[in-house]
Amino acid sequence: MTDAIDDEDETGGRRRALSNARVLGFIARFWLRRRGLFLAGVGLTLAAICFDLALPWASGRLIDTVTKGPSAIDAAWGAWAAFVGVYLGFSLIRNLAMRFWIPLAARNMEEMTNEGYARVQAFSSDWHADSFAGATVRKLTRAMWGYDSVTDAVTIWLAPSLIVLVGLSVMLLLRQPLAGGVALVVVAGYLVMNLVVTARYVRPANLRSNALDSKIGGTLADAVTSNPTVKSFGAEARESARVAQITAAWRQAVMVTWHKFTNVWLGQNLLLVLLQGGLTAAMIHAWAKGTATPGDVAFAITAFMLMSGYLRNMGENIRMLQKGLDDTEDLAAWEGLAPQIADVPHAPDFVRGPGAIAFEDVTFRYKSAGAPLYDHFSLKIAPGERVALVGPTGSGKSTFVKLVQRLHDLQGGRIVIDGQDVAKVTQGSLRRAIAVVPQDPALFHRTLRENIAYGRPDATDEEIVSAAKKARAHDFILRLPQGYDTLVGERGIKLSGGERQRVAIARAFLTDAPILVLDEATSSLDVETEGQVQAAAEALMQGRTTIVIAHRLSTVRGADRILVFQNGRVVEEGRHGELKAAGGVYARLNAVSEGVG
């Protein structure tokens, strides 16, 4: 219907909006998933249209009959029965058709949302880092209702309207050529104006207001989830002003959109006045010449009433169609966006082993970086070995762990775990074999039981409690009013830092993965809590290949091997005492750490 146009997304970047035809094709593929329901709805809608087209005929027949006088009373009652029966048939069949459209829409909207969410989940960490979570949620929910608007507009209103309008115009043309010609010209002009003007004049403004609507969702989610930070800086007024600035931009954009829709509506009504005036004038002219009966006039007036109603609906529904297409456009665009990190075809699941890790001639560069962080980097970690990664910020410690999990793809070389190239096994099975306890665990706003069992949702209550005991979390959980059924709040905000860490460790215990990643789980805790978490982490490391990202060097003295990173290279390696005595980079870092401590 229109070519792709530039549009600004919620992050302020530019992207190409999909054409209307591509978005409509995306929606139509959902219709065809349930051909039986779709064809039944179409068939019954067409049957209802036939009754609607017969209404002017029945009206004209009734008028012609009653003008014959009381002598035609029996024929008049027959004409009356036909007039009422036509409308009754239309109403019943149209209602029956809706009983097929309803399950079709509900099931397709469910699948569209589920599949859109699954696709978003499959996108890379970089994609999510570049996108507002709140805006993504807004786009998903808006697309669901966009589908509903488009389906209603096309299948229930626009297509039937077009058939009725063309059918009535042809019937008028055959009955009174001048009136039929007026009707055909106005209907054609009405359609062209709505399709072209809405797509070219209204759509760009509507896309901009949609983008700002998504930005509102992203900004609100960002501020609400960061409420503790907002409060800690007393920045409530500042955040409210930031939201107000964005909603003001949305208000200005949406007013432009609504004014454009109103301008189109004015043009539509002027065309309806032209249809009304032209049609009635043509019929009066024909009646004055004696070529039209009172029934012909009644036919034309009834036809106009039907046509004006359908044309008004058509105008509203073309606007609804365009808005629905714009609301669905993001989801349709995601369908054509391949996952940035994809499983190879027919990839097998990762087979858990003892946890041997090997980087073989690895080259990796972040998309925003000019030079590679890792350049022909090789390293081996033995099964069951405890390895600590230390070094300044940006040296490659966290990237090392992300590459082990295959959160990014390499530009060269490969990473092998237990003889399996991580790029050639399914991502989900690989990541389920790696337990990660991050520095600041993010929990779901669900119960403690659900959070602990997240890695193994089929775990029994006994297994969940056992994992919590090993993680030193059982006692504090029992002190909570609802115990394991306590909701932890968004991102676990109702728990202290140490409690969140112990829940994350309990989750890792339950997962029982052969490879463990500890991202300095005690760096922000008080001394007493640190001791509890450190004891839990020590128990968790037993028998597992462990990678510790160390920010405080006092926590890595028991590591089998310490790797000192600098600019994506290991510049030193050894045990704590050896490296301290060597007087190199690690010794300097350790001196700074001890001085701070």
Buried (B, 14 or more C-beta within 10 A) or exposed (E): BBEEBEBBBBBEEEBEBBBBEBBBEBBEEBBEEBEEBBEBBBEBBBBBBBBBBBBBBBBBBBBBBBEEEEEBEEBBEBBBEBBEEBBEBBEEBBEBBEEBBEEBBEBBBEBBBEBBEEBBEBBBEBBEEBBBBBBBBBBBBBBBBBBBBBBBBBBBBBBBBBBBBBBBBBBBBEBBEBBBBBBBBBBEBBBEBBBEBBBEBBBBBBBBBBBBBBBBBBBBBBBEBBEEEBEEEEBEEEBEEBBEEBBEBBEEBBEBBBEBBEEBBEBBBEBBEBBBEBBBEBBEBBBEEEEBBEBBBBBBBBBBBBBBEBBBBBBBBBBBBBBBBBBBBBBBBBBEEEEBBEBEEEBEEBEBBBBBBBBBEBBBBEEEEEEBBBBEBEBEBBBBBBBBBBBEEEBBBBBBBEBBBBBBEBEBBBBBBBEBEBBBBBBEBBBBBBBBBBBBBEBBBBBBBBBBBBBBEEBEEEBBBBBBBBBBBBEBBEEBEEEBEBBBEBBBBBBEBBBBBBBBBBBBBBBBBBBBBBBBBBBBBEEEBBBBBBEBBEEBBEEBBBBBBBBBBEBBBEBEBBBBBBBBBBBBBBBBEEBBEEEBBBBEBBEEBEEEE
